């Protein structure tokens, strides 16, 4: 009997529900579409063409915005390209940073080839080895609700791999102008635009 996997849009919408001052950095592709489908926000920083950088951008943001919760929402393919970031994060452990990987076991942006996680590699174990104090594999909406509460409580550096179905959903495209995205995010943080 096959295991029931999470709906990526429902899981993302649950994480971003009543988000308050939550800062969100999205990896390129489907996680950005999922965040956009849940509702665009000036506090969303969509990364376009920066594959492998979501965790490092979120890390820097968490280190400089200590009073706000920071969520990195990315995919397994993008996280696999940025594994070194986990080692750096594990040295500093900002308590307001959560990395949530939408893990469908495929490289969705390049044609749905099976990724390493699709072959059994578990990213949460990488995070645990990198000194993350809290790691989980999440397979149901109760787990998503627990993760959301943890994010808003800024309960410590956290890593979760959400096991999602490998569905190709209609794209909800966020703004693609990188200067616009950067400037509106800076303005939302109270900084001048560049």
C-alpha positions in Angstrom: 0.0 0.0 0.0 1.5 3.4 -1.0 1.8 6.1 1.6 -0.4 9.2 1.3 1.8 12.3 0.7 1.0 15.9 1.5 -0.5 18.4 -0.9 2.2 21.0 -1.4 -0.2 23.9 -1.7 -2.3 22.9 1.3 0.9 22.5 3.4 2.3 25.8 2.3 -1.0 27.7 2.9 -1.1 26.2 6.4 2.5 27.3 7.2 1.8 30.8 5.9 -1.7 31.2 7.5 -2.0 34.3 9.8 1.7 34.9 9.2 2.1 38.2 11.0 5.7 39.4 10.7 7.0 36.2 9.3 9.8 36.7 6.8 9.8 34.1 4.0 12.6 33.3 1.6 11.6 30.9 -1.2 13.8 28.7 -3.4 13.3 29.0 -7.1 10.5 27.3 -8.9 7.6 25.5 -7.2 8.2 26.7 -3.6 7.9 30.3 -4.9 4.7 29.4 -6.8 3.4 27.7 -3.7 4.1 30.8 -1.5 2.5 33.1 -4.2 -0.6 30.8 -4.4 -0.9 31.2 -0.6 -0.9 35.0 -1.0 1.7 37.4 -2.1 3.4 39.5 0.6 6.0 42.3 0.7 7.6 40.0 3.3 8.2 37.3 0.7 11.7 37.2 -0.8 11.4 35.1 -4.0 14.7 33.9 -5.3 14.8 33.6 -9.1 17.8 31.9 -10.7 19.6 31.5 -7.4 19.5 27.7 -7.0 21.2 26.5 -3.9 21.0 29.9 -2.1 17.8 29.9 -0.2 19.2 28.6 3.0 22.1 31.0 3.0 19.9 34.0 2.3 17.5 33.0 5.1 20.5 32.4 7.4 21.7 36.0 6.9 18.3 37.4 7.3 17.7 35.5 10.6 21.1 36.7 11.9 20.1 40.4 11.2 16.4 40.3 12.0 16.6 38.6 15.3 13.1 39.6 16.5 11.3 38.1 13.6 10.7 34.5 12.6 12.3 33.6 9.3 11.2 30.7 7.1 13.1 29.3 4.2 10.7 27.5 2.0 12.5 25.5 -0.6 12.5 22.2 -2.6 14.6 19.1 -2.2 16.6 19.8 -5.4 17.4 23.3 -4.4 18.4 22.2 -0.9 20.6 19.5 -2.3 22.6 22.2 -4.1 23.0 24.2 -0.9 23.9 21.5 1.7 27.0 23.4 2.8 24.7 26.1 4.2 23.4 23.6 6.8 26.9 23.3 8.2 27.3 27.0 8.6 23.8 27.4 10.1 24.6 24.6 12.5 27.5 26.7 13.9 25.5 29.8 14.7 22.0 28.3 15.3 19.8 31.4 15.0 16.7 30.5 17.1 14.4 32.3 14.7 15.3 30.3 11.6 13.3 27.4 10.2 14.1 25.6 6.9 11.1 23.7 5.5 11.9 21.6 2.5 9.0 20.6 0.2 10.4 17.2 -0.7 8.7 15.5 -3.6 11.8 13.4 -4.5 12.2 15.0 -7.9 13.9 17.8 -9.7 10.7 19.6 -10.7 12.4 22.5 -12.6 14.4 20.3 -15.0 11.8 17.6 -16.0 10.9 15.7 -12.9 14.0 13.4 -12.8 14.2 11.5 -9.5 16.3 13.4 -7.0 18.6 11.8 -4.3 15.8 12.1 -1.8 13.6 10.1 -4.3 16.3 7.4 -4.0 16.1 7.4 -0.2 18.5 10.1 1.0 16.9 11.9 4.0 17.7 15.6 4.3 16.7 15.8 7.9 19.6 13.5 8.8 22.0 16.0 7.1 20.6 18.8 9.2 20.9 16.7 12.4 24.5 15.9 11.5 25.1 19.6 11.0 24.1 20.3 14.6 20.4 21.4 14.1 18.8 20.8 17.5 15.4 20.0 16.0 14.7 18.1 12.8 11.6 16.3 11.5 10.2 14.4 8.6 6.6 15.6 8.3 4.1 13.4 6.6 0.7 14.8 7.8 -1.1 18.1 8.4 -0.8 17.7 12.2 3.0 17.8 11.7 2.6 20.9 9.5 0.5 22.6 12.2 3.2 21.8 14.8 5.9 23.2 12.5 3.9 26.4 12.1 3.6 26.9 15.8 7.3 26.3 16.2 8.1 28.9 13.6 6.1 31.6 15.3 7.4 30.7 18.7 11.0 31.1 17.4 11.6 27.9 19.2 15.1 27.2 17.9 16.8 26.5 14.7 14.6 24.0 12.9 14.7 21.8 9.8 11.7 19.9 8.4 11.4 17.8 5.3 7.7 17.8 4.3 6.9 14.8 2.2 4.7 16.0 -0.6 3.2 14.5 -3.7 5.1 15.0 -7.0 2.2 16.8 -8.7 2.8 19.5 -11.3 0.4 22.2 -10.4 -0.5 25.4 -12.3 2.1 28.0 -11.7 1.2 31.1 -9.6 4.0 33.3 -10.7 5.3 35.9 -8.2 6.9 39.1 -9.4 9.9 38.3 -11.6 11.6 41.7 -11.5 14.4 41.1 -9.0 15.0 44.8 -8.3 11.3 45.2 -7.5 11.3 42.2 -5.2 14.4 43.3 -3.4 13.2 46.9 -2.9 9.7 46.0 -1.7 11.3 43.6 0.8 13.8 46.2 2.0 11.0 48.7 2.3 8.9 46.2 4.4 11.8 45.9 6.7 12.1 49.7 7.1 15.2 50.1 4.9 15.8 52.4 2.1 15.5 51.0 -1.4 18.6 50.7 -3.6 
